[in-house]
Amino acid sequence: MAKTEVASHTMGEHEATYEGFVKGTMALSIICAFIVVALCLFGFGTSYTFLVGFGGIILSFVVTYIDARAKSTKWVLSLGSLVAYGVLVALMIT
């Protein structure tokens, strides 16, 4: 009969995997929200849409990377930038 060995997994490894999954999901969701706002600008904007649209997408990658590397789980920088970018786009569309 073959011996069966079960690898010992600690709860810490499971928690680290879960935290990584949640962090990646939040980062991807925030980047997608920035892209949706940029698409609204591309579709309905009148001037400087290319510059501000792609600038916002690049900004989303930078601030989301900073928030993902930080130990905080509040995503304040990314969400604050998203709100500011959304207001700027709303002002450019109207």
N, C-alpha and C positions, 0 to 999 in steps of 0.2 A: 504494500500500500504506500502511496506517495505521501510525503510529508507536505502539509500545507502551512505556509507561513503567511501571516497577515502583516502587512507593513503597518507600523505604528504611526498613525496620524494623530497629531494633537489638535485640539480645538483651535489653537492659535493659527495653524496653517489654514484651516477652514475660514476663520475670521479674516485673515489677510486676503484670501481669495475673494471673499464676499466684498470686502472694502474696495479692492481693486476693480471689481465688476461694477459696483455702484459709482465709483469715481469715473470710470470710463463711460458709463451710461450718461451721467450728468454732463460730462464734457462734450460728448457727441450731441446731446440734446441742445446744449447752449449754442454750439456751432451751427446746428441746423436752424435754430431760431434766427441767428444772425444772417444766414443765407436766405431765409424766407423774407426778412426785412429788406435785404439787398435786392431780391427779385422784385419786390414791390416797387423799389426805386427804379430798377431797370424798366419795368413795365409802364409806370405812370409818371416818372420824373421828367422834368423839362430841360434842366441844364446841369452840367457837371455830374451826370449820372454815372458815367464810366469811372471817373476818379473817386467819387465818394462811395460808389457801390463796391468796387474792389478794395478800396481802402478799408471799408468796414469789414470785409471778409478777412483781410490780413489782420486787422485789429482783433477780430474774434479768435484767430489762432493764437495770437500773442497773449492776450489776457486769459484765455482758457488754459494755456500752458502754464502761465504763472500761478493761476488758482489751483491747477491740478498738482503742481509741485509743492504748494503750500500745505501745511498740516491742517489748516482750517477746513471745515466741511460746509461753510456757509456760502461760498461762491460769490462773495460780495463784489469783488472787482469785475467779474464776468457779467453778473446780472446788472450791476450799475452801468457798465458800458453798453450793455444791450438796451437798457432803457434810454440812455442818452442817444444812442444811435437811432433808435426808433423814433424819438422825438425829432431828431435832425431830419430824418427821412420824411416824417409827417409834415414838417415845415417846408421841405423842398417840394413835396407833391402838391400842396395847396397853394 
